[in-house]
Amino acid sequence: MRNLFFTVVVIVTVVACTANGRRDSLYIPSKISDIEIEENIFLEEWVDSVKYVPLETNDSCLIEDITQACYVKGRWVIFDYMSQAIYLFNQDGSFIRKVGNRGRGAEEYLRASNIMVDNTTGDIVVYSSGRVLYYTNDGNFKKSVTLNRVSEYPIRNIGLIDDGHFICYTYDYSDESAGVEGSGIWELDADGNFIRSYCVQNPTYPVLMNLTSPYITTVGDEN
């Protein structure tokens, strides 16, 4: 079964584009290392159904804003950036528990900025202030890993890929001292060590301080 949240988002996108008279397709680079090669991906090749899942609301689960929603191993993981809370729901939307807590402890996140899921283990992975914290599919703390800093600039977005490695992104703060690994897109291993750079954001821009809503995520099929 396909990732339902992804399906719903895509369908909404189709409706919006059609209403404006645009073609119902996505226009994306086919290779991250060669952005000159582009192709159209038609939504009907990926979307076959839509299902709406109402999320339970109670005193322990008051969502201010859904920043990210991930589906893994029959569970919904909802990240509310505004309230800095991560919620775990069953497939039918019934509330299970909160995942982790905000704080300075070894098992806590200081300020979460991204959540990811491991489709193999079902783990919930939270990126916070240079660390990734792993929680089980039941929401219990598992471990934390400190990511080695490639440059003085923080990671602006991060995604977990199939081999447990991380794809990271940051924009260039108009400072060449960071070197080629200090901006653009690069890869870290599961222990947080730098492996390679894929796409350097170059040249530097003296005025533009960031890019609008950069976002890295992975979408996989659920069995």
C-alpha positions as CSV (number, residue, x, y, z in Angstrom):
1,M,0.0,0.0,0.0
2,R,1.4,3.4,-0.9
3,N,2.2,6.1,1.5
4,L,-1.2,7.6,2.1
5,F,-0.1,11.1,3.2
6,F,1.9,11.4,0.0
7,T,-1.1,10.3,-2.0
8,V,-3.4,12.9,-0.4
9,V,-0.9,15.7,-0.9
10,V,-0.4,14.8,-4.5
11,I,-4.1,14.8,-5.2
12,V,-4.6,18.2,-3.7
13,T,-1.7,19.4,-5.9
14,V,-3.4,18.0,-9.0
15,V,-6.7,19.8,-8.2
16,A,-4.9,23.1,-7.6
17,C,-2.9,22.9,-10.9
18,T,-5.9,21.9,-12.9
19,A,-7.9,24.8,-11.6
20,N,-5.2,27.1,-12.9
21,G,-5.1,25.5,-16.3
22,R,-1.7,23.9,-15.8
23,R,-0.8,20.3,-16.7
24,D,-1.2,17.8,-13.9
25,S,2.4,16.7,-13.8
26,L,5.5,17.3,-11.6
27,Y,8.6,18.9,-13.1
28,I,11.7,17.8,-11.4
29,P,15.4,17.1,-12.1
30,S,16.0,13.4,-12.9
31,K,19.4,13.4,-11.4
32,I,20.7,15.3,-8.4
33,S,24.2,15.4,-9.9
34,D,23.1,16.7,-13.3
35,I,20.3,19.3,-13.1
36,E,20.5,19.9,-16.8
37,I,18.6,16.7,-17.4
38,E,14.9,17.1,-16.6
39,E,11.8,15.0,-17.1
40,N,8.0,15.1,-16.4
41,I,6.6,12.6,-13.9
42,F,2.8,12.1,-14.3
43,L,0.9,11.7,-11.1
44,E,-1.3,8.9,-12.4
45,E,1.8,6.7,-12.5
46,W,2.1,7.1,-8.7
47,V,-1.4,7.7,-7.3
48,D,-4.2,5.2,-7.4
49,S,-6.4,6.1,-4.4
50,V,-7.0,8.6,-1.6
51,K,-7.9,7.8,2.0
52,Y,-8.6,10.4,4.7
53,V,-7.5,9.5,8.2
54,P,-9.0,11.7,11.0
55,L,-6.5,12.0,13.8
56,E,-7.8,11.7,17.4
57,T,-7.7,14.8,19.5
58,N,-7.6,14.9,23.3
59,D,-5.9,16.7,26.1
60,S,-2.7,14.8,25.5
61,C,-2.7,15.5,21.8
62,L,-3.5,19.0,20.7
63,I,-1.9,19.7,17.4
64,E,-1.2,23.3,16.5
65,D,0.2,22.7,13.1
66,I,1.2,19.6,11.1
67,T,4.7,20.3,9.9
68,Q,5.5,16.8,8.8
69,A,3.5,13.5,8.6
70,C,5.2,10.2,8.1
71,Y,3.7,6.7,7.8
72,V,5.8,3.6,8.8
73,K,4.9,0.1,9.9
74,G,1.2,0.9,10.4
75,R,1.9,4.0,12.4
76,W,1.4,7.7,11.7
77,V,4.1,10.0,13.0
78,I,3.1,13.7,13.2
79,F,5.6,16.5,13.9
80,D,4.2,19.8,15.2
81,Y,7.1,22.3,14.9
82,M,5.2,25.1,16.5
83,S,4.6,23.2,19.8
84,Q,7.8,21.1,19.4
85,A,5.8,17.9,19.8
86,I,5.9,14.6,18.0
87,Y,2.8,12.4,18.1
88,L,2.3,8.7,17.3
89,F,-1.0,7.4,15.9
90,N,-2.3,4.0,14.8
91,Q,-3.2,3.5,11.2
92,D,-6.8,4.4,11.9
93,G,-5.8,7.7,13.5
94,S,-6.2,6.7,17.1
95,F,-3.7,8.4,19.4
96,I,-0.9,6.2,21.0
97,R,1.5,8.6,22.7
98,K,4.0,11.4,22.3
99,V,7.4,10.5,21.1
100,G,10.3,11.9,23.2
101,N,10.3,15.2,25.1
102,R,12.0,18.5,24.7
103,G,14.9,19.1,27.0
104,R,18.7,18.8,27.5
105,G,18.8,15.2,28.6
106,A,20.4,12.4,26.7
107,E,17.1,11.0,25.6
108,E,15.6,14.4,24.8
109,Y,15.7,16.8,21.8
110,L,16.7,20.4,22.4
111,R,14.7,21.7,19.4
112,A,13.5,19.3,16.7
113,S,13.6,20.6,13.2
114,N,13.0,17.4,11.1
115,I,11.6,13.9,11.6
116,M,12.4,10.9,9.5
117,V,11.4,7.2,9.5
118,D,13.3,4.0,8.8
119,N,11.1,1.9,6.6
120,T,13.1,-1.2,7.4
121,T,13.2,-1.1,11.2
122,G,10.2,1.2,11.8
123,D,12.4,3.6,13.8
124,I,11.4,7.2,14.2
125,V,14.4,9.5,13.7
126,V,14.5,13.1,15.0
127,Y,17.0,15.7,14.0
128,S,17.8,18.3,16.7
129,S,20.7,20.7,17.0
130,G,23.4,18.5,15.4
131,R,22.1,15.2,16.8
132,V,19.8,12.5,15.5
133,L,17.7,10.6,18.1
134,Y,16.3,7.2,17.3
135,Y,13.0,6.0,18.8
136,T,11.3,2.7,18.2
137,N,8.1,2.2,16.4
138,D,6.4,2.3,19.8
139,G,7.9,5.6,20.7
140,N,10.6,4.4,23.1
141,F,14.1,6.0,23.1
142,K,16.7,3.8,21.4
143,K,19.9,5.8,20.8
144,S,21.3,9.2,19.7
145,V,24.1,10.0,17.3
146,T,26.1,13.3,17.1
147,L,26.6,14.4,13.5
148,N,30.1,15.7,12.7
149,R,30.0,19.2,11.5
150,V,31.1,19.7,7.9
151,S,31.4,23.5,8.3
152,E,30.4,26.2,10.7
153,Y,27.0,26.3,9.2
154,P,24.2,24.1,10.6
155,I,22.3,21.5,8.6
156,R,19.2,23.1,7.3
157,N,17.4,19.9,6.2
158,I,18.2,16.2,6.4
159,G,16.8,13.0,5.0
160,L,17.3,9.3,5.9
161,I,18.0,7.0,3.0
162,D,17.8,3.2,2.8
163,D,21.3,2.3,4.0
164,G,20.9,4.3,7.1
165,H,22.9,7.2,5.7
166,F,21.8,10.8,5.7
167,I,21.4,13.3,2.9
168,C,21.9,16.8,4.2
169,Y,21.3,20.3,2.8
170,T,22.3,23.8,3.7
171,Y,22.5,27.0,1.8
172,D,25.5,29.1,1.3
173,Y,26.0,32.1,3.6
174,S,28.2,34.0,1.1
175,D,31.3,32.7,2.8
176,E,33.8,30.6,0.9
177,S,35.7,29.5,4.0
178,A,33.5,26.5,4.4
179,G,34.8,24.8,1.2
180,V,32.8,22.6,-1.2
181,E,31.3,20.5,1.7
182,G,30.0,23.6,3.4
183,S,27.0,24.2,1.2
184,G,24.6,22.4,-1.1
185,I,23.9,18.7,-0.7
186,W,26.1,16.1,0.9
187,E,26.0,12.6,2.5
188,L,26.8,11.4,6.1
189,D,27.1,7.8,7.2
190,A,25.0,6.3,10.0
191,D,27.6,7.4,12.6
192,G,27.5,11.0,11.4
193,N,30.7,11.1,9.4
194,F,31.1,12.9,6.1
195,I,31.2,10.7,3.0
196,R,30.8,12.8,-0.1
197,S,29.4,16.0,-1.6
198,Y,26.8,15.8,-4.4
199,C,25.8,19.3,-5.3
200,V,27.6,22.4,-4.1
201,Q,25.7,25.6,-4.0
202,N,28.0,27.9,-5.9
203,P,28.7,30.7,-6.4
204,T,28.0,32.5,-3.2
205,Y,25.3,35.2,-3.0
206,P,25.9,38.3,-1.0
207,V,22.2,39.2,-0.6
208,L,20.2,36.0,-0.7
209,M,20.4,34.5,2.8
210,N,18.4,31.3,2.3
211,L,16.2,29.4,0.0
212,T,12.4,29.2,0.4
213,S,11.3,26.1,2.3
214,P,13.9,23.5,1.3
215,Y,12.7,20.0,2.1
216,I,14.3,16.6,1.8
217,T,12.2,13.5,2.2
218,T,11.9,9.9,1.0
219,V,8.8,8.1,-0.1
220,G,8.6,4.3,-0.2
221,D,5.9,1.6,-0.6
222,E,4.5,-0.1,2.5
223,N,3.9,-3.8,2.3
